């Protein structure tokens, strides 16, 4: 049995048996091709065929765990690890689309992994680039879903605890998102530095504001006032702001925001998910290389 690796507790980075037999130094493969080759995909298909069978997945989970030497606590974790492993190997570097109750999330999948935390928590982490989320375009998004459980059945079920998203956006992307979430008719444009030019409806005055996330709301803090080409003095004690409810896809709540170099970074929270998930359809999609999934 393979030795336990604390940096890879689930064994997803360990070569499969057929890969080890073929030797080290396997050359890279092109986008869309499973990185382990067809022999890996065949083995994964057979393993998961047993794991998604509602009648025997518990027994199969124990068997597969013993066969692969995967150090997991329950058969449920074996199912999750194998499904995540298959998706990661099959689709890394490719565009991936998930439809969650009508809200489409499209992205280039950079990484997907299962992590075990203290207290027995199992979470799934993903890294995505070139993201389009319900019409909001973002440079990159890091996702961490806590307390993830995938349970076979008719239908199967995906359950998570809180989902944390760290969103990276260019100033132009952030400005487009500000316009989309609704600012009660204000006309927004890029201003100097990290400021935004805001024109209230029906007025010729230009306000230079700084977007701030506060308590789940977007707040625009006034930094400067201009009328035509003239700068109007703003008293040092003045703290004028306007707050808007941020209408984000999927009911996400913005909890913090900051700048990293030339990128605007926003931390979002989503409530836990509970969705039906047809595991056999998911399995067949991975085998076929179909990178579009639907969660209901």
Residue pairs with C-beta under 8 A, 6 or more apart in sequence:
1 69
2 11
2 14
2 69
4 71
5 11
5 13
5 14
8 14
9 71
9 116
10 70
10 71
10 72
10 77
10 81
10 114
10 116
11 68
11 69
11 70
11 71
11 81
12 81
12 84
12 85
12 88
12 113
12 114
15 36
16 36
16 39
16 40
16 43
17 43
18 36
18 39
18 40
18 43
19 26
19 36
19 37
19 39
19 40
22 39
26 37
28 35
29 35
29 37
31 93
31 94
32 94
32 289
34 40
34 41
34 89
34 90
35 89
35 92
36 44
36 89
40 89
41 90
41 287
44 82
44 85
44 86
44 89
44 286
45 283
45 287
47 64
47 82
48 82
48 83
48 86
48 283
48 286
49 283
50 56
50 57
50 60
50 63
50 64
51 57
51 60
51 61
51 64
51 78
51 79
51 82
51 83
51 152
52 79
52 152
52 156
52 279
52 280
52 282
52 283
53 60
53 152
54 152
54 153
54 154
54 156
57 75
57 79
57 152
58 75
59 75
60 75
61 74
61 75
61 76
61 77
61 78
61 79
62 75
62 78
64 70
64 78
64 82
65 72
65 75
65 78
70 78
70 81
72 78
72 81
73 120
76 149
76 150
76 151
77 114
77 122
79 150
79 151
79 152
79 279
80 114
80 122
80 124
80 148
80 149
80 150
81 114
83 150
83 279
83 282
83 283
84 112
84 113
84 114
84 124
86 283
86 286
87 109
87 112
87 286
88 109
88 111
88 112
88 113
90 286
90 289
91 109
91 286
91 291
92 109
92 110
92 111
92 112
93 108
93 109
93 110
94 108
94 109
94 291
95 106
95 107
95 108
95 109
95 130
95 291
96 106
96 107
96 108
96 109
96 128
96 291
96 292
97 104
97 105
97 106
97 107
97 291
97 292
97 293
98 104
98 105
98 106
98 292
98 293
98 294
98 295
99 105
99 292
99 293
99 294
99 295
100 250
100 275
100 295
101 295
101 296
103 133
103 134
103 249
103 250
104 132
104 134
105 131
105 132
105 133
105 134
105 249
106 131
106 132
106 133
107 128
107 129
107 130
107 131
107 132
107 141
108 128
108 129
108 130
109 126
109 127
109 128
110 127
110 128
110 129
111 125
111 126
111 127
112 124
112 125
112 126
112 127
113 124
113 125
113 126
114 122
114 123
114 124
114 148
115 122
115 123
115 124
115 125
116 122
117 123
121 146
121 147
122 147
122 148
122 149
123 144
123 145
123 146
123 147
123 148
124 144
124 145
124 148
124 160
125 142
125 143
125 144
125 145
126 142
126 143
127 140
127 141
127 142
127 143
128 140
128 141
128 142
128 143
129 139
129 140
130 139
130 140
131 137
131 138
131 139
131 140
131 141
132 138
133 141
133 249
134 249
134 250
135 180
135 249
136 176
136 177
136 180
136 248
136 249
137 173
137 176
138 167
138 168
138 169
138 173
138 177
139 168
139 169
139 170
139 173
139 263
140 167
140 168
141 165
141 166
141 167
141 168
142 165
142 166
143 163
143 164
143 165
144 163
144 164
145 160
145 161
145 163
145 273
146 160
146 161
146 162
146 163
146 164
146 272
147 159
147 160
147 161
147 272
148 158
148 159
148 160
148 161
149 157
149 158
149 159
149 160
150 156
150 157
150 158
150 277
150 279
151 157
151 159
152 279
155 276
155 277
155 278
156 276
156 277
156 278
156 279
157 274
157 275
157 276
157 277
158 273
158 274
158 275
158 276
158 277
158 295
159 272
159 273
159 274
160 272
160 273
160 274
161 272
162 269
162 270
162 271
162 272
163 269
163 270
163 271
163 272
163 273
164 267
164 268
164 269
165 252
165 267
165 268
165 269
165 270
166 265
166 266
166 267
166 268
167 265
167 266
167 267
167 268
168 260
168 263
168 264
168 265
169 177
169 263
169 264
169 265
169 266
170 262
170 263
170 264
171 190
171 194
171 262
171 264
172 190
173 264
174 211
174 264
175 188
175 189
175 190
175 196
178 188
178 196
178 211
178 218
179 188
181 218
181 244
181 246
181 247
181 248
182 244
182 245
182 247
183 198
183 218
183 220
183 244
184 201
184 244
185 200
185 201
186 198
186 199
186 200
186 201
187 198
187 199
187 201
188 196
188 197
188 198
188 199
189 196
189 197
189 199
190 196
190 197
191 197
191 208
191 209
192 208
194 210
194 259
195 208
195 209
195 210
195 223
195 224
196 208
196 209
196 210
196 211
196 220
197 206
197 207
197 208
197 209
198 206
198 207
198 208
198 209
198 220
199 205
199 206
199 207
200 207
204 227
204 228
205 225
205 226
205 227
206 225
206 226
206 227
207 220
207 222
207 224
207 225
207 226
208 222
208 223
208 224
208 225
208 226
209 220
209 221
209 222
209 223
209 242
210 220
210 221
210 223
211 218
211 219
211 220
211 257
212 218
212 219
212 220
212 221
212 241
212 257
213 219
213 246
213 254
213 255
213 256
213 257
213 266
214 243
216 245
216 246
216 253
216 254
216 255
217 243
217 244
217 245
217 246
217 254
218 243
218 244
218 245
218 246
218 254
219 241
219 242
219 243
219 244
220 241
220 242
220 243
220 244
221 239
221 240
221 241
222 234
222 238
222 239
222 240
222 241
223 234
224 231
224 234
225 231
225 232
225 234
226 232
246 253
246 254
248 254
248 268
250 270
251 270
251 271
252 268
252 269
252 270
253 268
253 269
253 270
254 266
254 267
254 268
255 267
255 268
255 269
256 266
256 267
257 264
257 265
257 266
257 267
258 265
259 265
273 295
275 295
275 296
276 295
276 296
277 295
282 293
284 290
285 291
285 292
285 293
